[in-house]
């Protein structure tokens, strides 16, 4: 994982939330823990991509349609996590993780979760 992926910030309007996979942020102090936050999305698989994936699995190779769907789903779940954190008045989300599960054999559930906190430091 690159440094940019490990500690990124997202701007929504004028609000600023730092999202990090780390348990703390160098240069910042956690002043208040607001609780857990999450973002969830469930996506169904497109019939065409399922057929393509079935053929591709016989011959090997990347399932590009599925890769794009999962990447888009992760980004959507992450944005929902940020929205949830903003609702609580958070400055940051720490220990952010993703979880993924099959959903009723027709789709994929993606959940982004972490701990919403208020922080102070010389970089805020």
C-alpha positions, 0 to 999 in steps of 0.5 A: 500500500502506498503512502497516499493510500494509507493517509488520504483526505477527502474534501466534500464541499467545504468540509474536510475529513482525513481517512486513514488506515492507521490507528493514529495520525502523526502530528495530530492528537485525538481529542474525542472519539465519536464512535464507529462509522460505516458506509455500505453498498450492495451491487448486483452483478450484470448478467453480461459480466457474469457470462464473461466471467464464466468464460474467462474463468475457463481460460484465465485472466483478469475479470475486468468488468468485475474488477471495475464493479468492485472498485466502484463499490469500494469508492461508493462505500468510502464516500458513504463512510465519510458522509456518516463521519461528517454527520457526527462532526468528525475531523478524521476516520481512523483504522478504516477498513473494507469488508466484502461478502457475497450477497444472496449469490446475486451480488456483492456487499462492500462495507467501509468502516472505521472510528470517527474522531475529532483531532487537533494538530498543526496540520488541521 
